């Protein structure tokens, strides 16, 4: 997701893509996402 030149996306801009991501993860469709732990290291799923 991107904003415009020199401006990050707003919370409203981020809401719909975030909801699509949440729904995909709930359906088990997480192949396109990379999870990170609190220290910033990647976490393997499955």
mmCIF file of the N, C-alpha and C atoms, coordinates in Angstrom:
data_MODEL
# 
_entry.id   MODEL 
# 
loop_
_atom_site.group_PDB 
_atom_site.id 
_atom_site.type_symbol 
_atom_site.label_atom_id 
_atom_site.label_alt_id 
_atom_site.label_comp_id 
_atom_site.label_asym_id 
_atom_site.label_entity_id 
_atom_site.label_seq_id 
_atom_site.pdbx_PDB_ins_code 
_atom_site.Cartn_x 
_atom_site.Cartn_y 
_atom_site.Cartn_z 
_atom_site.occupancy 
_atom_site.B_iso_or_equiv 
_atom_site.pdbx_formal_charge 
_atom_site.auth_seq_id 
_atom_site.auth_comp_id 
_atom_site.auth_asym_id 
_atom_site.auth_atom_id 
_atom_site.pdbx_PDB_model_num 
ATOM 1   N N  . UNK A 1 1  ? 0.855   -1.155  0.000  1.00 0.00 ? 1  UNK A N  1 
ATOM 2   C CA . UNK A 1 1  ? 0.000   0.000   0.000  1.00 0.00 ? 1  UNK A CA 1 
ATOM 3   C C  . UNK A 1 1  ? 0.904   1.221   0.000  1.00 0.00 ? 1  UNK A C  1 
ATOM 4   N N  . UNK A 1 2  ? 0.541   2.188   -0.752 1.00 0.00 ? 2  UNK A N  1 
ATOM 5   C CA . UNK A 1 2  ? 1.358   3.395   -0.797 1.00 0.00 ? 2  UNK A CA 1 
ATOM 6   C C  . UNK A 1 2  ? 0.474   4.616   -0.627 1.00 0.00 ? 2  UNK A C  1 
ATOM 7   N N  . UNK A 1 3  ? 1.097   5.697   -0.251 1.00 0.00 ? 3  UNK A N  1 
ATOM 8   C CA . UNK A 1 3  ? 0.409   6.970   -0.149 1.00 0.00 ? 3  UNK A CA 1 
ATOM 9   C C  . UNK A 1 3  ? 0.639   7.732   -1.432 1.00 0.00 ? 3  UNK A C  1 
ATOM 10  N N  . UNK A 1 4  ? 0.754   9.022   -1.297 1.00 0.00 ? 4  UNK A N  1 
ATOM 11  C CA . UNK A 1 4  ? 1.095   9.840   -2.446 1.00 0.00 ? 4  UNK A CA 1 
ATOM 12  C C  . UNK A 1 4  ? 2.474   10.438  -2.189 1.00 0.00 ? 4  UNK A C  1 
ATOM 13  N N  . UNK A 1 5  ? 2.945   11.232  -3.113 1.00 0.00 ? 5  UNK A N  1 
ATOM 14  C CA . UNK A 1 5  ? 4.283   11.809  -2.983 1.00 0.00 ? 5  UNK A CA 1 
ATOM 15  C C  . UNK A 1 5  ? 4.416   12.534  -1.651 1.00 0.00 ? 5  UNK A C  1 
ATOM 16  N N  . UNK A 1 6  ? 5.420   12.138  -0.871 1.00 0.00 ? 6  UNK A N  1 
ATOM 17  C CA . UNK A 1 6  ? 5.729   12.751  0.424  1.00 0.00 ? 6  UNK A CA 1 
ATOM 18  C C  . UNK A 1 6  ? 4.606   12.645  1.451  1.00 0.00 ? 6  UNK A C  1 
ATOM 19  N N  . UNK A 1 7  ? 3.676   11.725  1.274  1.00 0.00 ? 7  UNK A N  1 
ATOM 20  C CA . UNK A 1 7  ? 2.585   11.590  2.235  1.00 0.00 ? 7  UNK A CA 1 
ATOM 21  C C  . UNK A 1 7  ? 2.209   10.120  2.408  1.00 0.00 ? 7  UNK A C  1 
ATOM 22  N N  . UNK A 1 8  ? 2.249   9.657   3.637  1.00 0.00 ? 8  UNK A N  1 
ATOM 23  C CA . UNK A 1 8  ? 1.855   8.279   3.934  1.00 0.00 ? 8  UNK A CA 1 
ATOM 24  C C  . UNK A 1 8  ? 0.345   8.133   3.780  1.00 0.00 ? 8  UNK A C  1 
ATOM 25  N N  . UNK A 1 9  ? -0.145  6.898   3.579  1.00 0.00 ? 9  UNK A N  1 
ATOM 26  C CA . UNK A 1 9  ? -1.594  6.706   3.498  1.00 0.00 ? 9  UNK A CA 1 
ATOM 27  C C  . UNK A 1 9  ? -2.257  7.035   4.833  1.00 0.00 ? 9  UNK A C  1 
ATOM 28  N N  . UNK A 1 10 ? -3.476  7.489   4.770  1.00 0.00 ? 10 UNK A N  1 
ATOM 29  C CA . UNK A 1 10 ? -4.227  7.804   5.985  1.00 0.00 ? 10 UNK A CA 1 
ATOM 30  C C  . UNK A 1 10 ? -4.790  6.522   6.587  1.00 0.00 ? 10 UNK A C  1 
ATOM 31  N N  . UNK A 1 11 ? -5.292  6.612   7.807  1.00 0.00 ? 11 UNK A N  1 
ATOM 32  C CA . UNK A 1 11 ? -5.944  5.464   8.434  1.00 0.00 ? 11 UNK A CA 1 
ATOM 33  C C  . UNK A 1 11 ? -7.121  4.990   7.595  1.00 0.00 ? 11 UNK A C  1 
ATOM 34  N N  . UNK A 1 12 ? -7.846  5.914   7.016  1.00 0.00 ? 12 UNK A N  1 
ATOM 35  C CA . UNK A 1 12 ? -8.991  5.553   6.175  1.00 0.00 ? 12 UNK A CA 1 
ATOM 36  C C  . UNK A 1 12 ? -8.522  4.813   4.926  1.00 0.00 ? 12 UNK A C  1 
ATOM 37  N N  . UNK A 1 13 ? -7.388  5.248   4.352  1.00 0.00 ? 13 UNK A N  1 
ATOM 38  C CA . UNK A 1 13 ? -6.841  4.568   3.174  1.00 0.00 ? 13 UNK A CA 1 
ATOM 39  C C  . UNK A 1 13 ? -6.426  3.140   3.513  1.00 0.00 ? 13 UNK A C  1 
ATOM 40  N N  . UNK A 1 14 ? -5.957  2.914   4.730  1.00 0.00 ? 14 UNK A N  1 
ATOM 41  C CA . UNK A 1 14 ? -5.447  1.613   5.138  1.00 0.00 ? 14 UNK A CA 1 
ATOM 42  C C  . UNK A 1 14 ? -6.542  0.648   5.587  1.00 0.00 ? 14 UNK A C  1 
ATOM 43  N N  . UNK A 1 15 ? -7.705  1.133   5.934  1.00 0.00 ? 15 UNK A N  1 
ATOM 44  C CA . UNK A 1 15 ? -8.750  0.294   6.529  1.00 0.00 ? 15 UNK A CA 1 
ATOM 45  C C  . UNK A 1 15 ? -9.188  -0.863  5.625  1.00 0.00 ? 15 UNK A C  1 
ATOM 46  N N  . UNK A 1 16 ? -9.534  -0.583  4.385  1.00 0.00 ? 16 UNK A N  1 
ATOM 47  C CA . UNK A 1 16 ? -10.030 -1.650  3.500  1.00 0.00 ? 16 UNK A CA 1 
ATOM 48  C C  . UNK A 1 16 ? -8.962  -2.708  3.213  1.00 0.00 ? 16 UNK A C  1 
ATOM 49  N N  . UNK A 1 17 ? -7.733  -2.328  2.835  1.00 0.00 ? 17 UNK A N  1 
ATOM 50  C CA . UNK A 1 17 ? -6.709  -3.362  2.626  1.00 0.00 ? 17 UNK A CA 1 
ATOM 51  C C  . UNK A 1 17 ? -6.425  -4.172  3.893  1.00 0.00 ? 17 UNK A C  1 
ATOM 52  N N  . UNK A 1 18 ? -6.448  -3.527  5.047  1.00 0.00 ? 18 UNK A N  1 
ATOM 53  C CA . UNK A 1 18 ? -6.227  -4.233  6.297  1.00 0.00 ? 18 UNK A CA 1 
ATOM 54  C C  . UNK A 1 18 ? -7.331  -5.254  6.548  1.00 0.00 ? 18 UNK A C  1 
ATOM 55  N N  . UNK A 1 19 ? -8.561  -4.890  6.317  1.00 0.00 ? 19 UNK A N  1 
ATOM 56  C CA . UNK A 1 19 ? -9.676  -5.816  6.514  1.00 0.00 ? 19 UNK A CA 1 
ATOM 57  C C  . UNK A 1 19 ? -9.588  -6.999  5.553  1.00 0.00 ? 19 UNK A C  1 
ATOM 58  N N  . UNK A 1 20 ? -9.168  -6.750  4.296  1.00 0.00 ? 20 UNK A N  1 
ATOM 59  C CA . UNK A 1 20 ? -8.986  -7.851  3.342  1.00 0.00 ? 20 UNK A CA 1 
ATOM 60  C C  . UNK A 1 20 ? -7.900  -8.802  3.829  1.00 0.00 ? 20 UNK A C  1 
ATOM 61  N N  . UNK A 1 21 ? -6.813  -8.258  4.384  1.00 0.00 ? 21 UNK A N  1 
ATOM 62  C CA . UNK A 1 21 ? -5.737  -9.092  4.913  1.00 0.00 ? 21 UNK A CA 1 
ATOM 63  C C  . UNK A 1 21 ? -6.235  -9.941  6.075  1.00 0.00 ? 21 UNK A C  1 
ATOM 64  N N  . UNK A 1 22 ? -6.982  -9.336  6.988  1.00 0.00 ? 22 UNK A N  1 
ATOM 65  C CA . UNK A 1 22 ? -7.508  -10.058 8.151  1.00 0.00 ? 22 UNK A CA 1 
ATOM 66  C C  . UNK A 1 22 ? -8.417  -11.193 7.697  1.00 0.00 ? 22 UNK A C  1 
ATOM 67  N N  . UNK A 1 23 ? -9.299  -10.925 6.763  1.00 0.00 ? 23 UNK A N  1 
ATOM 68  C CA . UNK A 1 23 ? -10.219 -11.959 6.281  1.00 0.00 ? 23 UNK A CA 1 
ATOM 69  C C  . UNK A 1 23 ? -9.466  -13.079 5.576  1.00 0.00 ? 23 UNK A C  1 
ATOM 70  N N  . UNK A 1 24 ? -8.448  -12.758 4.801  1.00 0.00 ? 24 UNK A N  1 
ATOM 71  C CA . UNK A 1 24 ? -7.649  -13.791 4.125  1.00 0.00 ? 24 UNK A CA 1 
ATOM 72  C C  . UNK A 1 24 ? -6.957  -14.678 5.149  1.00 0.00 ? 24 UNK A C  1 
ATOM 73  N N  . UNK A 1 25 ? -6.400  -14.092 6.183  1.00 0.00 ? 25 UNK A N  1 
ATOM 74  C CA . UNK A 1 25 ? -5.724  -14.872 7.222  1.00 0.00 ? 25 UNK A CA 1 
ATOM 75  C C  . UNK A 1 25 ? -6.715  -15.754 7.958  1.00 0.00 ? 25 UNK A C  1 
ATOM 76  N N  . UNK A 1 26 ? -7.904  -15.246 8.228  1.00 0.00 ? 26 UNK A N  1 
ATOM 77  C CA . UNK A 1 26 ? -8.935  -16.064 8.880  1.00 0.00 ? 26 UNK A CA 1 
ATOM 78  C C  . UNK A 1 26 ? -9.301  -17.275 8.033  1.00 0.00 ? 26 UNK A C  1 
ATOM 79  N N  . UNK A 1 27 ? -9.239  -17.122 6.703  1.00 0.00 ? 27 UNK A N  1 
ATOM 80  C CA . UNK A 1 27 ? -9.546  -18.235 5.798  1.00 0.00 ? 27 UNK A CA 1 
ATOM 81  C C  . UNK A 1 27 ? -8.350  -19.167 5.630  1.00 0.00 ? 27 UNK A C  1 
ATOM 82  N N  . UNK A 1 28 ? -7.228  -18.845 6.261  1.00 0.00 ? 28 UNK A N  1 
ATOM 83  C CA . UNK A 1 28 ? -6.032  -19.677 6.142  1.00 0.00 ? 28 UNK A CA 1 
ATOM 84  C C  . UNK A 1 28 ? -5.186  -19.346 4.939  1.00 0.00 ? 28 UNK A C  1 
ATOM 85  N N  . UNK A 1 29 ? -5.477  -18.250 4.282  1.00 0.00 ? 29 UNK A N  1 
ATOM 86  C CA . UNK A 1 29 ? -4.744  -17.833 3.081  1.00 0.00 ? 29 UNK A CA 1 
ATOM 87  C C  . UNK A 1 29 ? -3.610  -16.891 3.489  1.00 0.00 ? 29 UNK A C  1 
ATOM 88  N N  . UNK A 1 30 ? -2.569  -17.454 4.071  1.00 0.00 ? 30 UNK A N  1 
ATOM 89  C CA . UNK A 1 30 ? -1.487  -16.620 4.590  1.00 0.00 ? 30 UNK A CA 1 
ATOM 90  C C  . UNK A 1 30 ? -0.190  -16.778 3.799  1.00 0.00 ? 30 UNK A C  1 
ATOM 91  N N  . UNK A 1 31 ? -0.234  -17.439 2.646  1.00 0.00 ? 31 UNK A N  1 
ATOM 92  C CA . UNK A 1 31 ? 0.965   -17.675 1.852  1.00 0.00 ? 31 UNK A CA 1 
ATOM 93  C C  . UNK A 1 31 ? 1.640   -16.405 1.351  1.00 0.00 ? 31 UNK A C  1 
ATOM 94  N N  . UNK A 1 32 ? 0.893   -15.339 1.192  1.00 0.00 ? 32 UNK A N  1 
ATOM 95  C CA . UNK A 1 32 ? 1.465   -14.100 0.672  1.00 0.00 ? 32 UNK A CA 1 
ATOM 96  C C  . UNK A 1 32 ? 1.939   -13.133 1.742  1.00 0.00 ? 32 UNK A C  1 
ATOM 97  N N  . UNK A 1 33 ? 1.930   -13.585 3.000  1.00 0.00 ? 33 UNK A N  1 
ATOM 98  C CA . UNK A 1 33 ? 2.300   -12.698 4.103  1.00 0.00 ? 33 UNK A CA 1 
ATOM 99  C C  . UNK A 1 33 ? 3.515   -13.242 4.843  1.00 0.00 ? 33 UNK A C  1 
ATOM 100 N N  . UNK A 1 34 ? 4.350   -12.364 5.344  1.00 0.00 ? 34 UNK A N  1 
ATOM 101 C CA . UNK A 1 34 ? 5.522   -12.757 6.118  1.00 0.00 ? 34 UNK A CA 1 
ATOM 102 C C  . UNK A 1 34 ? 5.316   -12.266 7.548  1.00 0.00 ? 34 UNK A C  1 
ATOM 103 N N  . UNK A 1 35 ? 5.136   -13.191 8.507  1.00 0.00 ? 35 UNK A N  1 
ATOM 104 C CA . UNK A 1 35 ? 4.962   -12.768 9.904  1.00 0.00 ? 35 UNK A CA 1 
ATOM 105 C C  . UNK A 1 35 ? 6.306   -12.486 10.569 1.00 0.00 ? 35 UNK A C  1 
ATOM 106 N N  . UNK A 1 36 ? 6.304   -11.538 11.493 1.00 0.00 ? 36 UNK A N  1 
ATOM 107 C CA . UNK A 1 36 ? 7.485   -11.174 12.257 1.00 0.00 ? 36 UNK A CA 1 
ATOM 108 C C  . UNK A 1 36 ? 7.188   -11.290 13.746 1.00 0.00 ? 36 UNK A C  1 
ATOM 109 N N  . UNK A 1 37 ? 8.205   -11.693 14.520 1.00 0.00 ? 37 UNK A N  1 
ATOM 110 C CA . UNK A 1 37 ? 8.051   -11.726 15.974 1.00 0.00 ? 37 UNK A CA 1 
ATOM 111 C C  . UNK A 1 37 ? 8.332   -10.330 16.531 1.00 0.00 ? 37 UNK A C  1 
ATOM 112 N N  . UNK A 1 38 ? 8.139   -10.120 17.825 1.00 0.00 ? 38 UNK A N  1 
ATOM 113 C CA . UNK A 1 38 ? 8.345   -8.783  18.406 1.00 0.00 ? 38 UNK A CA 1 
ATOM 114 C C  . UNK A 1 38 ? 9.758   -8.224  18.218 1.00 0.00 ? 38 UNK A C  1 
ATOM 115 N N  . UNK A 1 39 ? 10.742  -9.115  17.996 1.00 0.00 ? 39 UNK A N  1 
ATOM 116 C CA . UNK A 1 39 ? 12.104  -8.647  17.781 1.00 0.00 ? 39 UNK A CA 1 
ATOM 117 C C  . UNK A 1 39 ? 12.391  -8.339  16.315 1.00 0.00 ? 39 UNK A C  1 
ATOM 118 N N  . UNK A 1 40 ? 11.420  -8.576  15.446 1.00 0.00 ? 40 UNK A N  1 
ATOM 119 C CA . UNK A 1 40 ? 11.594  -8.271  14.031 1.00 0.00 ? 40 UNK A CA 1 
ATOM 120 C C  . UNK A 1 40 ? 12.126  -9.415  13.191 1.00 0.00 ? 40 UNK A C  1 
ATOM 121 N N  . UNK A 1 41 ? 12.217  -10.619 13.777 1.00 0.00 ? 41 UNK A N  1 
ATOM 122 C CA . UNK A 1 41 ? 12.666  -11.792 13.045 1.00 0.00 ? 41 UNK A CA 1 
ATOM 123 C C  . UNK A 1 41 ? 11.478  -12.476 12.370 1.00 0.00 ? 41 UNK A C  1 
ATOM 124 N N  . UNK A 1 42 ? 11.719  -13.049 11.198 1.00 0.00 ? 42 UNK A N  1 
ATOM 125 C CA . UNK A 1 42 ? 10.635  -13.756 10.512 1.00 0.00 ? 42 UNK A CA 1 
ATOM 126 C C  . UNK A 1 42 ? 10.249  -15.009 11.294 1.00 0.00 ? 42 UNK A C  1 
ATOM 127 N N  . UNK A 1 43 ? 8.975   -15.380 11.197 1.00 0.00 ? 43 UNK A N  1 
ATOM 128 C CA . UNK A 1 43 ? 8.435   -16.545 11.885 1.00 0.00 ? 43 UNK A CA 1 
ATOM 129 C C  . UNK A 1 43 ? 7.933   -17.508 10.829 1.00 0.00 ? 43 UNK A C  1 
ATOM 130 N N  . UNK A 1 44 ? 8.313   -18.781 10.939 1.00 0.00 ? 44 UNK A N  1 
ATOM 131 C CA . UNK A 1 44 ? 7.831   -19.781 9.999  1.00 0.00 ? 44 UNK A CA 1 
ATOM 132 C C  . UNK A 1 44 ? 6.471   -20.314 10.442 1.00 0.00 ? 44 UNK A C  1 
ATOM 133 N N  . UNK A 1 45 ? 5.577   -20.486 9.472  1.00 0.00 ? 45 UNK A N  1 
ATOM 134 C CA . UNK A 1 45 ? 4.242   -21.006 9.746  1.00 0.00 ? 45 UNK A CA 1 
ATOM 135 C C  . UNK A 1 45 ? 4.167   -22.410 9.160  1.00 0.00 ? 45 UNK A C  1 
ATOM 136 N N  . UNK A 1 46 ? 3.574   -23.297 9.934  1.00 0.00 ? 46 UNK A N  1 
ATOM 137 C CA . UNK A 1 46 ? 3.323   -24.635 9.451  1.00 0.00 ? 46 UNK A CA 1 
ATOM 138 C C  . UNK A 1 46 ? 4.516   -25.463 9.548  1.00 0.00 ? 46 UNK A C  1 
# 
